[in-house]
Amino acid sequence: MPQSNSIVTLHDIYRARQTIHGHVARTPLVRSEALSKRFGCEAWLKLETLQPIGAFKLRGATFAMNNLTAEQRAAGVVTCSTGNHGRAIAFAGKKLGVHTIICMSRLVPDNKVSAIRELGAEVRIIGESQDEAEVEVRRLVNEEGMIYLPPFDHPDIMAGQGTIGIEIFEDLPDVEMIFAGLSGGGLLGGIGIVAKTINPSVKVIGASMERGAAMIASLEAGKPVQVTEYESFADSLGGGIGLENHYSMPAVQRVMDQAYLVTEAAIAKAMVHFLEEEKMLVEGAAAIGVATIDQHNLDVSGKKVVFVISGKNVAVDTYDHARSLCQSQL
């Protein structure tokens, strides 16, 4: 079992909130009448789609970048990403005048790669997985002295993502269940630390795509493991968790009540729901909580349920593929 060198606390997350105030959006929590009726619950949507980059990752990246010293900023920042974290680092780097290099695998959709380049970051496409892209990151750190800000396994990144949890409890103090996509664990870990500190009875539920779910495979193994990456509607949940994971896996182990694997068909159906019923074009990772309840027939009746709608950076052809899949199953 990995050991955490530093436990992220609610105090750390409040400090992150103070730092990122004015730099990121305080996103709304809105009730979904369609999902409330469908599931017999009070369904609420935490709309991280309304961040300037269209995804929650801006919170952690902004906090981490602002905590760097002048010397560290001058060295430049490098990271690996499945898309949204890279975009967040590029956005924060542009604001602070920091040179950034984003290393990504060939599985990252073109729309996410283009968006990062448009922010002025240097993009390097390496290999067929995030783990392979991370090899180039390590080289840049070791040989060129750049600063690595990973997508999830970093206390400042996790604290920044945890500010979502603070906002949820401010807007819905009696929340009973929170559904979030589970990838490297920065999002779920950060929100879960808030939830379990404020009200331990709140259920924190994680969901991943059926194939290539690195965190769930690592939890089952009791240590970080590598997995094969596959194309998925929930592409932003792809990638490994790092074989030397120090922060996010221990946090997920502490705060997550249950994790579920979800099929591509269920994710596609949920994406279509969001466009047709909620009038929102969202990523598969953002819709995966709804897909989880559908596929696993979870009983949430009478509960106050929050779905973290993590991002909207989905290519239109990806959505079209999801809709075609749903129509073929009618």
Order of alpha helices (4+ residues) and beta strands (2+ residues): alpha-beta-alpha-beta-alpha-alpha-beta-alpha-beta-alpha-beta-alpha-beta-alpha-beta-alpha-beta-alpha-alpha-beta-alpha-alpha-beta-alpha
